[in-house]
Amino acid sequence: MPLFGYSFKGYDPLLHIRASGREIDTSPKATREVCKAIDGMLLADAKAYLEGVKEKRLAVPFRRYKRGGAHRSNINGFHAGAFPVKAASKVLDVLNNLEANSDFKGRDIDRMRIIHAAAIRGRQVRSYTPRAQGRSSPSFNTLVHIELVATES
């Protein structure tokens, strides 16, 4: 079993609450954009936002991976966006874990603010699809590590 670390530097157990999801099968690009969208939000606001993304009411602005993406009218300041439902649900699971960790440590959940949200590419699952005449095509799948750190504001 590998020992995973956090990319967040300056962790203080008295100030920060953290949670992570390791080797999750979602799109690394979409998960990165979802994490970027909730970074800096309060815990309750982030949960409401991700529920809206899952219901396809709120779009996630795609800042980096926007080429060929459709435009969304409900995004302020950005044109390209999408509704990454699978990535939003996986980040919401880690967010619920973060809320449980902060409740366990006796923190006020209403004042918790996300100060670090990161999606890091994990290992690559390699598989090959057989093709005609003895050939094969690679069908690789990249897993994602999701890290969230929050503190009371």
N, C-alpha and C positions, 0 to 999 in steps of 0.2 A: 504494500500500500504506500503510495507516494505521500510525502509530507508537503503540503501546499503552504505557501506563505501568502502574505498580502502585499499588494503594491503600494498601499497607503503607508507613508512614512510619518513618523512622529506620533505613533499610537500611544495613548495614555489610557489605561483601563479605568481610571477614575473619571475621565471626561468623555470617552468615546464608547459607542456601542457598535459592534460590527457583525456582519453576517455574510455568508458566501454560499454560492451554489457552484459545485464543481462538475465539470464535464457534462454540461447540459446540451442536449441536441437541439439547438436553434441556430438561426443564421447569425454569424458573427457581426455582419454589417448592420442588420436590423437591430440587434441587441445593443450594439454600440450607440446607435441613434436614440434608442429608448432610454438608455442610461444617461446620455447627454441631456435628454429632455427633462428628466426628473432630478438632475443634480441641482441642489440648492433649494429644493422644495421642502415644505413641511411634510411630515409623514402622512397626515390625513389628506393633504392636497395631492400628494403623489399617488396614493391609493385611489382617490376619486378620478384622477387623470388616467390611470391605467385601466380602470373599469370602463371609462369612456372610450378608450382605444379598443378594448375588447368588444364593445358594443358597436364600434365603428361610428361613433358620434364625434370623437376628437381625433385629429390626425397628428402624427408625429412628424415634425419637420426633419427632413433629411439634409443635413448640412454638408457632409463629406461625400456620401454615396448617393448623389442626386442625378447622375447622368441617365437620361432616358426615363426619369421618373415623372409621374403625372403631377400636375399642379393641383393644389388644394386651396379652397377659398377660405377655410377657417383657420389658417395659420398666419399669425402676424409676423411680418418681417422676413418670411421665407416663402418661396414659391413651391418648391418640390416637397412632397410629403407622401406618406403612406399610412396604412393601418396594419402594422405588424402584430397580428393577434397572438401568434404563438410566442413571440419574443416578449410581448407585454404580459402574457400570463405567467411565463417563467420568472420574469423580474418581479411580478406581483407576489409569487410564492416566496422569493427571497426577501421581499419587503415585509411580508407577514412574519417571516422568521426574525427579521430585525425588530419588529414590533414586540414579538414574544420575548426576545432577548432583553429589550429595554424594560419591559414589564417585570421580568425576572430580577433585574438589577434594581428595581424600585424607582425608575425614572418616570417623569411626567410625559406620557405619550403625546399629549397635545402640544408640547413644546419641542418635540424632537425634530431636528432639521437635518436633512441629508447633506453631508459635506463632501462625500466621495462616492461616486457611482462609476464603476468601470466594468467593461466587458473585454476580456482578454482571450485571445485564441488559445484553445487547448490542443490536445493531441488530434491527429488526423487518422480517421478510420479508413483504411484502404480496402477497397473491394474492386472487383473487376467484373464487367458484364460481358458474357460471351457473345461474339458476333459471328457472322457468316464466314465460312472458309477458314476456320481455325484461328481467327483473330479475336482480340478482346479489347474493350475500351475501359479506361479507368473510371471508376465511380467513387471519388473520394468524398468524405464527409468530415468537416472540421467541427469539433466540439468547442464549447465556450465556458469560460469561468466568469461568474458574475460576482462582483464584490460591492458591498454597500457599507458605508460607515456613517453614523449619525451622532449628533451631540445635542444637548439641550441648549436652546437659544433664549 
